[in-house]
Amino acid sequence: MKKYIFLGVLVFLFAMVAYVPASVAGKLLPKNIIAEQFQGNVWDGSASSITINQINYGSIKWKIKPSCFLLIKICADIKQNHADITSSFLLKARSTTEIINLLISGNSQVLNPLLKNYGITLSGDFNGNMEKIKFDNQRIQHLQGNMKFTALDVNGVLRLSMGNVDCIFEPEKDYTQIKIDNKQGHIDLAGAIQLFNDMKYQLDIKVQKNSNSTEAVVNGLNFIGELQPDGSVRLEQRGSLAI
């Protein structure tokens, strides 16, 4: 009998949610997320514009998965669309927020607002398959998957063509190891970045000139890191992400 009562309550709750307008979801968002022009309901809805930390990411659609209610979680399939970036993923929320099976692609220029504190801009395309991203109090706690950048240009003190860059994210206990290497750029690089749970990072990358290196690039390498016996330059740096 209790089983049927429980199922009846669930059916009643699902029916009630279907009549709640999607705009109600906007009132539950954190202050750094603004969504506008809602359609549908909180169960199956959309917003024509979503802005996170003052950066607009275009439209978003969601559909809540009722199976997660049994785990006392909120889960939703989400699709995001913008001229410069598109993505789809499963969002899980409880005490922490998880993004599962994130498929993402776009133009690297969309990342430039996040990099303004570093005085660099990017251009080129990217695509990624992130198996899991976990947040706790807006800090990244877990990253697993890969990102690939195609014809990536980095513009700062020097303008560098990095070619095709592969980034592999491997979660450890207190940090994420990000392995980086590239092909067909003005320089060859190989190494890793450790991104800690408190958003501090430690970078250790080997940079080597190649047949594509210009004179400006070769001269610039002498000023950015420690010269090694094999002619490469080792970049070591620690800091905190300012994004």
C-alpha positions in Angstrom: 0.0 0.0 0.0 2.8 2.4 0.9 4.4 1.8 -2.5 1.3 2.9 -4.3 0.9 6.0 -2.1 4.5 6.9 -2.8 4.0 6.5 -6.6 0.8 8.5 -6.4 2.6 11.3 -4.7 5.4 11.3 -7.4 2.8 11.4 -10.2 1.1 14.3 -8.4 4.3 16.2 -8.1 5.3 15.6 -11.7 1.9 16.9 -12.8 2.2 20.0 -10.7 5.7 20.8 -12.0 4.4 20.6 -15.6 2.3 23.7 -14.9 5.0 25.8 -13.3 6.4 28.2 -15.9 10.0 28.1 -16.9 10.6 31.6 -15.7 10.4 30.3 -12.1 13.8 28.6 -12.8 15.4 31.9 -13.4 14.6 33.1 -9.9 16.5 30.1 -8.5 19.8 30.8 -10.4 22.9 32.2 -8.6 23.5 35.9 -8.9 26.3 35.4 -11.5 23.9 33.7 -13.9 21.2 35.6 -15.7 18.7 34.0 -18.1 16.0 35.8 -20.1 13.0 35.1 -22.4 11.8 31.8 -21.0 9.5 29.4 -22.7 7.9 26.1 -21.6 7.9 25.0 -18.0 10.5 24.1 -15.3 10.2 20.5 -16.4 10.9 21.0 -20.1 11.8 24.6 -21.0 14.2 27.0 -22.6 15.7 30.5 -22.4 16.8 32.5 -25.4 19.7 34.0 -23.6 21.9 33.0 -20.7 24.8 35.1 -19.3 27.4 33.7 -16.8 29.8 36.1 -15.2 28.8 38.8 -17.7 29.6 36.6 -20.7 26.6 35.6 -22.9 26.4 32.0 -24.1 23.4 32.2 -26.3 20.3 30.1 -25.8 19.7 27.1 -23.6 17.2 24.2 -23.4 16.7 21.7 -20.6 14.7 18.7 -19.8 14.6 17.4 -16.2 15.1 13.6 -15.7 12.6 12.3 -13.1 14.7 9.2 -12.4 17.1 11.3 -10.3 14.3 12.3 -7.9 14.7 8.9 -6.3 18.3 9.8 -5.5 17.2 13.2 -4.1 19.0 14.9 -6.9 18.0 17.2 -9.7 19.2 16.1 -13.1 18.6 17.6 -16.5 19.7 17.1 -20.1 20.9 20.5 -21.3 21.7 21.9 -24.8 23.4 25.3 -25.2 23.7 27.1 -28.5 25.6 30.2 -29.5 27.3 31.5 -32.7 30.7 30.8 -31.1 30.1 27.8 -28.9 27.6 24.9 -28.7 27.4 22.2 -26.0 25.3 19.4 -24.6 25.6 17.7 -21.2 23.8 16.1 -18.3 23.6 18.4 -15.2 23.4 16.8 -11.7 22.8 19.0 -8.7 22.6 18.3 -5.0 25.2 19.5 -2.4 27.6 19.8 -5.4 27.1 20.3 -9.1 28.3 17.8 -11.7 28.4 18.1 -15.5 28.5 14.7 -17.1 29.4 13.8 -20.7 30.0 17.4 -21.9 30.3 17.6 -25.7 31.5 21.1 -26.6 32.8 22.9 -29.7 33.3 26.4 -30.9 35.7 29.3 -31.6 38.5 29.9 -29.1 37.6 33.6 -29.1 34.8 32.9 -26.7 37.4 32.2 -24.0 39.0 35.7 -24.4 36.9 37.4 -21.7 38.2 34.8 -19.2 41.8 35.6 -20.2 41.7 39.4 -20.1 43.6 39.5 -16.8 46.5 37.7 -18.4 46.8 40.1 -21.4 46.4 37.4 -24.1 43.7 36.5 -26.6 43.1 33.3 -28.5 41.8 32.4 -32.0 41.1 29.1 -33.6 38.6 26.3 -33.1 38.2 23.8 -30.3 36.2 20.7 -29.4 36.0 18.7 -26.3 34.6 15.6 -24.6 34.7 16.0 -20.9 33.4 12.9 -19.1 33.0 14.7 -15.7 33.3 18.2 -14.2 32.5 18.7 -10.6 32.0 22.0 -8.8 31.8 22.9 -5.2 31.1 26.5 -4.2 31.9 27.6 -7.7 35.3 25.9 -7.6 36.3 23.1 -9.8 36.9 19.9 -7.8 37.2 17.3 -10.6 38.0 17.4 -14.3 38.2 14.4 -16.6 38.3 14.3 -20.3 40.0 16.0 -23.2 40.0 19.2 -25.2 41.5 19.7 -28.7 42.4 23.1 -30.2 42.9 23.4 -34.0 45.0 26.2 -35.6 45.3 27.9 -32.2 46.9 31.3 -32.2 47.9 33.0 -28.9 48.3 36.8 -29.1 50.2 38.5 -26.3 53.7 39.8 -26.1 54.4 37.5 -29.0 52.0 36.2 -31.6 52.4 32.5 -31.6 50.8 29.8 -33.8 50.4 26.8 -31.5 49.1 24.6 -34.3 46.9 21.7 -33.0 47.0 21.4 -29.2 45.8 18.4 -27.2 44.9 18.7 -23.5 44.1 15.6 -21.4 42.5 16.2 -18.0 43.2 13.4 -15.4 41.8 13.8 -11.9 44.0 13.2 -8.9 43.2 13.4 -5.2 43.7 17.1 -4.6 44.3 18.4 -8.2 43.7 17.8 -11.8 46.7 16.9 -14.0 46.4 18.6 -17.5 48.8 17.1 -20.0 49.5 19.4 -23.0 51.3 18.8 -26.3 51.0 20.2 -29.8 51.8 19.7 -33.5 52.4 22.0 -36.5 53.0 25.1 -34.4 55.7 27.8 -34.3 57.1 25.9 -31.3 56.8 22.4 -29.8 55.6 22.1 -26.3 55.1 19.2 -23.9 54.4 19.2 -20.2 51.6 19.5 -17.6 49.6 21.9 -15.5 48.4 20.9 -12.0 45.2 22.6 -11.2 44.4 22.4 -7.5 41.0 22.3 -5.8 41.6 25.8 -4.4 42.1 27.1 -8.0 45.8 27.5 -7.6 48.0 26.1 -10.4 51.5 24.8 -11.0 52.9 24.9 -14.5 55.9 22.9 -15.8 56.2 22.9 -19.6 59.1 22.3 -22.0 59.2 24.6 -25.1 61.4 23.8 -28.1 61.9 25.7 -31.3 61.3 23.8 -34.6 61.5 24.4 -38.3 58.5 26.7 -38.2 59.9 29.0 -35.5 60.4 32.6 -36.7 63.4 34.7 -35.6 61.1 36.7 -33.3 59.9 33.5 -31.6 63.4 32.2 -31.1 64.5 35.5 -29.6 61.4 35.6 -27.4 62.0 32.1 -25.9 65.2 33.3 -24.3 63.2 35.7 -22.1 60.3 33.5 -21.0 62.0 30.6 -19.2 65.1 28.8 -18.2 67.3 27.6 -21.1 68.1 23.9 -21.0 71.3 22.1 -22.3 69.3 20.7 -25.3 68.3 24.2 -26.3 64.8 24.0 -25.1 63.2 26.4 -22.5 61.5 25.2 -19.4 58.6 27.2 -18.1 57.8 26.9 -14.4 55.2 29.0 -12.8 52.8 29.0 -9.8 49.8 31.1 -9.2 46.0 31.3 -8.8 43.5 31.4 -11.7 42.1 34.9 -12.0 38.9 34.0 -13.8 
